[in-house]
């Protein structure tokens, strides 16, 4: 009996089975990004953003199950981001308080101009007490050079940036020797309070020299210095920093003066040498040639007449 070729054939078994294998899992890019942002602590706000993204990546990983990995990265990003964010807030508050204290201390110049001797002495160290004459002389000199006190920058961020780079706001032509290295030498062993204040004639740098002991703003002042835009250095007690700054300006000014002195004789000599030699040397020669040439021509006439 022949088999029917159209009869139903039994189904062959498949090696793949009835269900497809699960897709391979992958690491969450959001978790990686959150960890990177949490580690960038030098830029304010990025650790906070990293911790927030870590929360979202953790939710996404939990929802997708085994298909998405990176749960540990997300947790690390949340923890680090939170810790660094708190640290940035603490540093910001401390910097704001320090900047505000610096701005308040610079007002010692305004107190000196106003003749408030007690307010000035309160800022100085107990071992250093400027006399009323020294305070009044300092205030009068500051008023004479830069005018009356107008105030400081109210925006703490701008004031801080100006205080950090205050030497850039001083006229470069007047203080040519005031490089960063020169300031470092002048402030060696010192941690002065420095910043900019506005006067009638513009901005001037104020430097408050401190004693060696103490910490932070608990240290008393030992001198107050005003650097005018024209390069004038006004010191109340002629402290160490003022002497260093004056030595820098004297050295740069002396070099310029010596160069001018050397150039003056050189500039004056060429006109004399150039004016005398060309005009005097040819004339005697020309006169001699003229006389010798005319005498032979006149002698025959005189001889023939004789």
Secondary structure, 3 states (H helix, E strand, C coil): CCCCCCCCCCCCCCCCCCCCCCCCCEECHHHHHHHHHHHCCCCCCHHHHHHHHHHHHHHHHHHHHHHEECHHHHHHHHHHHHHHHHHHHHHHHHHHHHHHHHHHHHCHHHHHHHCCHHHHHHHECCCCCCCHHHHHHHHHHHHHHHCCEEECCCCHHHHHHHHHCHHHHCCCCCCCCCCHHHHHHHCCCCCCEEEEEEECCEEEEEEEEECCCCCHHHCCEEEEEEECCCCCEEECCCCHHHHHHHHHHHHHHHHHHHHHHHHHHHHHHHHHHHHHHHHHHHHHHHHHHHHHHHHHHHHHHHHHHC
